[in-house]
Amino acid sequence: MATIKDIANQLGISISTVSKGLNGASDISEDLRQLVLDTAVEMGYSTKRSKKEEFRKLCLFVENMEYETIDSFGYEIVLGFKQNAFRHKWDVTVVTISPEFQKKERYDTYLLKNGYCGAFILGLALQDPWMEQLKTTTMPTVLFDNFIDGNPNVGYLGTDSYEGIHMAVEHLVNLGHKKIAFMNGSLYSLVADQRQEAFEAAIKEYHIECNKNMMARGYFVADSAHYHVPEFLEEGATAIVCGNDLLAQGVIEYCTSIGYRIPEDISVIGFDNIPVSATTEPPLTTIAQPRNELGKYAYFILNSLILHIAISKSLLRPQLLERKSTARVKITEIPPKESKKKK
């Protein structure tokens, strides 16, 4: 592991100047400070002060995810992480980020200059700038629903999407549904890719036709449903599996607005079990993610990485919560191409 002296020799500057750069002193230029930090990261330097209890700091980065209110998806994940970290005497800072933030701040450098020992990252998209930097990061890092291959400093955490989507399809098949549509979430999302693969594998297992007109990708928000559900209904769908609960809420709202009854005319199933899923009309059948446990386990993985225990992938098990938005299919299915005539 590199020392302050090694960094000084590499840059041809004094040890005291390196120390000032690492500790945020005001009497050196910002350019020199940035050069010291970048060089320290490249050489694998780890600040000694961060190992002292008063400087035990972790960062929780959040992008593309609501987390500040109890109804939001990320709330319990963030809470669980902070709870477990607090019990083990770590201070946690939550930082909301964007692609612009990532272009401005290099990942390792940001952690190092702020004294963080590691980070948990929620919501990164596959094309984000930090995804490339994470391939070579030396900082202990846990990614939620994202994976970096080949770097022992980065761990993956999520809920088993393959098992969860299979549960959803199996539930509908057991209710007699054969025309099942899939309303999926965003492009450039690893978890959306996984759920797409899982859905196609599940319908193949149950000998259901793979109809591309009954599969769509939007965003993980309710409004996306309005753009794609009409085509599902034209194709004669009797049930719709959704990539998250917000999409399912949008499906229910749209179908209800054009006169469909849930679940008598069409069954809807979500994924996540956020609080709104229990208050939709009717209450939403969904695949529950153990979000608080995910946050707590993220701390466990991150602490292990800090202790140089390399953890690759960790998946928690989902659970099917059957409520009132799914029911046995009608004996007479809605005729294809005639759904728009329903009043």
N, C-alpha and C positions, 0 to 999 in steps of 0.2 A: 504494500500500500504506500502511495506517495506521501511524502512529508512536506512541510512548508519549505524546508531547505531545498528539496527536489524541485519544487515549483520555482523557487528563486533562481536556482541554477539554470533551469530551462528557459526562463525569461531574461536572465542576466540582470536581475534587480536584487535589492536587499531583502533579507528575511523580514525586516520590519515593514517594508512596503507590501510584501505578500500578506502579512498579518493584517495590515490595515485594509487591504482589499477584501479579505475574507470576512472581516468583522464590521464592514460598513463605515469605516472612518471617513470623516468629511474633508480631510486635508489631502486627499489624492483625487485625481480627475476621475470622472465617471467612465471614460474610455479605458483608463488603466485598471480601474476596479473590475470592469467587465472582462478585460483580458485576463486578469488574475483568476476570476471565477471560471471562465471558459477553460483555461488551462488546467485548473484544479479538477474540473469535471473530467476532462480528457485523460488526465493522469490517474484518475480513480481515487482522488483525495476525499477523505471523510473527516469532517471537523470533529475534534475531540470534545468540544464544549457541548455538542448535541447529545452526547452520551450521559451527561450529568443530569440528574433528575430535574433541576430547575429549567433545563432546556430540552426536555423530552417533548418534542413537537411533531405532530403529524398533520398532513394537509388532506382535505377531502375536496377534490375538484368536482364541480357539477356543470354539465352542459346538456342542453336539450331535454331537461327534465325538471318538472315542478317538484319542490320539496319543502316549501315553507309552511304549508297548511296541512292539517291532519287529513284532509280529503285527497291530497296529492300522492302520486305514486311513490315519489322518493322520500316522503316524510319518515316512514318507519325504518327505511334503510339507513338514512342519515342518523336517526335517533339511536338505532341499535348499535351502529358503529361508535358513536360518541359515548354511549353508555358503557360499552365494554372497554373502550380506551380509557375513560375516566376511572373505572375501577382499577386499572393497572397504572394509574398515575401518569397518563399522557394528556397533553393539551392538544385539542383538535381545532383547527381553523378551517371553516368552510369557505371556499373560493369559487364563485361563479365565473365560468370561462366561456370563450367564444373562439371561432377560428381566427379572428383578428387578434385576440389576446395571445393565442398560440404562435402567431407569426411574429409578434413583438417579443415574446419571452421564450427563450429556450427552456425546455423542460428541466433538465438536470440543473442548469444554472439557477433557475428560479427557486428550486428546492434548497440548493446549497446556500444561496445568498440570504435566504430567509430562515436558515437553521432547521429545516425540516429533516427528519430521519427517514421519511418515506411518505407514500401517498396512496389513497384510494380514489379511483376515478370513475365517475358515473356519467354515462351518456355520450361518450366519444363516438363520432361517426367514422366510418372506415377511411374516408378521404381527408380527415383532419390532419394538420401538420404534425401534431405530436405523435400520431401513430407511427410515422417513420422514425422519429427520434427514440421511441420506446423500444425499437429493435436493438438498440445498442446502449440503452440507459444502464448506469451502474447503481441507480437509486432503487431501493425496494419499492415495488409498485404492485397494487392489486387493481385489475380492471374488471368492472361489472359488465358482463355480456360482451366482452371483447377478448381476443386472444392474440398474443405475440408468440410466434414459434421460435424456439431456440435460445431464448434469453432467460437464464435461471433467476434473474432478478425480478421477473414479472410473472405474476400469477393471475389466473382466470377464475372468476366466480360467477355463478348464475344458477338459475333453476333449470332443470332438465326439460327443455322445450320439446324434445322428441317424445318423451314420456307424456308430457302434458297434452300435446296435440293429439297423440294417439288416444288418450283418455277421452278427449272431446269427441273424436270421430267414433270411437267404440260406443260411447253413450248414445249418440244419434243413431248408429246402426242398430243398436238394441231396441230402439224405439221405432224401427222400421224404415228409417230414412235411407233413400238411395240416391237422391239428387241433392248433394251437399256442396254448398259454395264456400269459398274461403276469402274473407276480407282481411288482407294482410297490411302490415305497416310499411315503414319507409324503405326506400332504396338506400344503399350504403349503410345498412345496419346488419351486423352479424346475426343478431337474434332473429330479425325478420327473415334472413336467409335460412336460418336453421328451422324456423317454423314452416317455411315454404317447403323445404325438403321433407320435414316430418309429415305435413299434410299429404303430399303426393305419395309418400311411402305408405301412409295409413289407408288411403282410399284404394291403393293398389292391393294391399293386403286383404281388404274386404271386397275386392272385385267390383269396385265402383269406377265408372267411366271417368277418365281424366279429361275433363272438359275445360280447356283453357279459358273459355268465356265465363266460367264460374270461378275464376281465380283472379284477384286484382291486388295491386300494390298501391297504397296511397300514402298517408301519413298516420301516425298514431294519435289522431284526433277525431272527434265525432263527425266533423264536416266531411271527411273523406268518404264516408258511407254514401252520401247523397249522390256522388258521381258514379258509383259502381253498382249499387243495389238494383237499380232499374234493369240492368242487363241480366243480373242473376235471376230476377223474377221472370223476365222474358224467356229465359232458358228453362223455367219450370222448377227452380230451386224450392225445396221444402224445408231446408234448414241452412243456416249460415254460421260457420265457425269464424270467430274474429280474433285478430292478433292481439288485441287488448280490450279492456272493458270500455274504454272511451269509444272505440270503433263500434262495439256492440251497442252502446247507448245510442250512437248515431243511427245504426241499423234499425233499432226499435222505433226511434222517433220518425224515421222516414217511412217505414212500413205502416205505422199507425196513421201517419198523415194522409196516406192514400187509401185507407180503409181496410188494411190487413189487421187481423187479430193475432196477438202473440199470446200463447203459442198455437192457437187453434189452426191458423192458416200457415204460419211459418215459425219454426223454432230458431232461437238465437242463443249462442253460447259465447262467452267472453274468455278473457285470460288476464289474470292478475289478482282479482278480488280486492280492488280498491273500495273504499267505503261507499261510493255511489252505486256500486253493483247491487247492494242490498236495498236500494231505495228507488230503483227504476220501476216502471209500471209495465209489466209485472217484474218482480225481483229477478235478477239475472243469474241464470246458471253459469258458472264460471270455473276456470282452473285457477286455484289459489296458489300464489307464490308466498312463501313464508318470509315476508319482507323484513321484519324485525330481526329474525334469525340470520337472514342474509347479511345484514349490517354487522351483527355481532361476529359472524364467522369471518367477515372481511377483515376485522381487526385481528383475529387469530392467524389468518394467512399472512397478513402484513407483518405481524410480530415475528412469525416464523422466518419470513424472508429477511428481516432485519438481523435475525440470529443466524443467517446464512444456511437456512434449511430451504432448499429449492422446492417449491410447490408449483406444479403445472396447472392442472384443471381441477376445480372443485364444483360439484353440482349438488344442489339440494333437491329433494323430491317435491313435486307438485301434488295437489290434492283436488279432486273433483268435488265441487260444491253444487249439488243439484237443488235448484230453486224452482221458479214457476215459468221460466221463459222457454222451456223445452217440454215437448209432449209427443206422444205417439202420433205418427204420421196419419193423415186421413187416408181412408181406403182409396178414395178417388183423389189423385194428386192434381195440382193445378196444371192445366194443359200448357205446354210450352208455347211461347209467343203470344199468349192471350192474357198475360197478367195485367197489362195496362187497361184492360176492359173492366177490371174489378172495381166496384164502387163501394 
